[in-house]
Amino acid sequence: MTCEPMVDEVLEKRPTIDWKKLCLRDVATFASGTTPSRARQSEYFDGGTFPWVKTMDLNNSKVFATDECVTELAFRETSLKLNPSGSVLVAMYGGFQQIGRTGILTMNAAVNQAISVINPDPKYLSPSFLLYVLNFRIDYWKTVASSSRKDPNITSQDVRNFVLLVPHISEQKAIVEVLDDINAVISSLEALLAKKQAIKKGMMQMLLTGQTRLPGFSGDWTSLHVASNSTLKARIGWQGLTTDEYRSDGECRLVGGTEFSDGRVDWSRTPFVDRWRYDQDSGIQLRQGDVLLTKDGTIGKTAFVDELPGPCTLNSGVFVIRPTRKAYNSHFLYYMLRSKRFDEFLSRLTAGSTISHLYQRDLVGLLLDVPPTLEEQGAIAKTLYGADAELRALRGRLSKAQSLKQGMMQELLTGRLRLQSVEATS
């Protein structure tokens, strides 16, 4: 089977000669769908029992359910067809954010006109193997997307002419099994992460409102007027600082809100500035334990400085908040600024406006109920920090698993790495 692809695509060289370069049109049949008239919603959609797939139903994996269903009448009176379980779906419309999204049916279903349905010949091509190949090469569609509409799209012909490297069907199934295993690990980590995030959210709600007290602590909570018990500093008018002064390396780092990541500063993304810029203002030289709060653009983002890799100063758009006279535990304040209470304060502050700047005077109205002692504040912060550390570790494991999957796809789907047992028997 041979084909001439519509685009001059460069495929990976492979060390094996038993993989074949094929066009989808040579090893699959195709179908399309339609959208029944919305003017007849009650007849074609309401009470429908047949799944009807739209682009947003596609998840690059198995499709178990759809947002809408259609009726039997819709099949009788329109061009809708029921596609069998195992069909591979590709989104053709919706711009670069949508084209190339995939799914594989786990039930019989119809599709709308934005989706191309692929039914591989089981003698030559495993649907699951095809799904992995399509997901691996999703960026390919950007090279062939047409501009005939407002948003870029691909055509059913583009899908038919898709070129891929295909090993023997037994090796395809072995590759799918390996990739399914790493997918199962990723899904398990994602589920665990979601569970731990929900637990932490509940902990914050209970601990930061006094609904739950840690062992050994009691007494009424008190009201903290944040502004009058803090020093707030920021880079004033940039102090003449321009982006031309940013350096890719150096001794002194420049920290802005764009470098905040999950409540911490991502030091790998911070630019550097010359030493004299750091020395220019001692009030914004960062210290361990500082609380940072964005005041421009996306206001209300927070970060806690739990470590310093060296001298660091603030960029524009960020407050550094420090307690005066040990009025409160700064780590506890950081968590309060990430709580529902502070979100509600910002909502009241910005109600009915397009505010994109947080002034120091705006924080004058910030009153927070806090535990009566620094010890309890610190204990709460330590508890929540432990939960954060667990979440960071899980995110790290998930990121590694995702990177491993990407590497495995790069090796297995191009024939660079062969599965020995398959190679010996193919």
C-alpha positions, 0 to 999 in steps of 0.5 A: 500500500502506498500513498502520496501525502498532501504535505511534505512531512518528514517522518522519523527514520527507523532502524527497522524495515518491517514497519510500513509507511501508510496513508489512513485512506488505505487502511480505514473507512471514514464517516462524518456526521451532522447537527439536526436542526435546533429549530426542532429541539424537542423532536431531535434532542429532548429525551434522546437516547443515542449519544451524539458526539461534539468536539468538546466531548473529545478527551484524547482518550476513551469517550464514555459519555456525551453532553447531548443525545439525539432521538430515533427520529433524528436518524430517520429524518437527517443524515445521521449515522450510528458509528460503532464502538471502537471508532476513532474520532478527530475534530476538524473545526474550532481553530488551533485549540480544537483541531486534532482533538481525538477520542475513541468510542466505547459505545455506538454513537453519532457525531456532528459535522465537525468530527471525522470518524475513522474505522481502521481495518483490524487486519492492519491497524489497531484503533488504540494504536491509531489514537496514540499516534494521532495524539502524539502528532497533534501538532501536525494538523497546524501545518495543514490547517486551511484558512477558508473559515474564520478559524483554521480547520482541517478537512476530511481529505486531510484526515484520509491522507494522514501518513503514519508508520505501522508495525505488525498488528501484534506489535501495535497491540503490545505498544498499546498495552505498554502505553495503557499501563503508563496512562493508568499510572497517570490517571491514578496520580491525577485522581490522588492529586484531586483527592488531596487538593479537596482535602486541603481545601477542606482543611483551609476552610476549617482551620482558617475560620476556627471551626476546627482547632488544633490540639492544645489550642483554645481561646477566642479568635481576635480581629487583625487589622492587616494594614496597621500591623504591617509594612507594605513595600513595592517598587515605586514607579519602577524606579526607572527600571526597564526591561532592557536591564533584565539579565539571563543570569547574574547574582541578583534576581528580580521577582514579579507576579509572573514568576508566582507558581502555586504560591511560591516563586519559581526561581527558574523563571526569574530574570536578574538585574545588576547589583546596584538595582538590588541596592537601590531600595532596601525595603524591597530586598526580599527576606525569608518569610516575606508574603508577596501580593500582586497589585497590578494586572491580575491582582491578589496572587500570592506567594510565600518566600520560604527560601532565597537562592540569593539576593532578590528584589521586587519588580513592579506590580507586587507588594511585600508584606511584613508584620510589625512588632510580631503582630502575626505569623507571616506564614499564617497571613499568607494562607489567609490571603489564599482563603475564601475570606480574602477572595470575598474581600477582593470581590467587594473591592472590585464590585462593579468596576474594571479595577486592575490595580490594588493600592495600599489604601485598599488594604486599610479595610482588610480585617481578618479573624485570627487565632489569639496566639502566634503559636497557634497561627504558626501551627496552622501554617505548618499543618497547611504547609505540610499539605502543600508539600504533599501536593507538590510531591504528587505534582512532581510525580505526575509531571515525571510520569507524563514526561515518561509517557511522552518519551515512551511514545517518541520511542515506541511509535517511531520504531526506535525502541522495539519490544523484544518479545514482539520483535522475536515473534513478529 
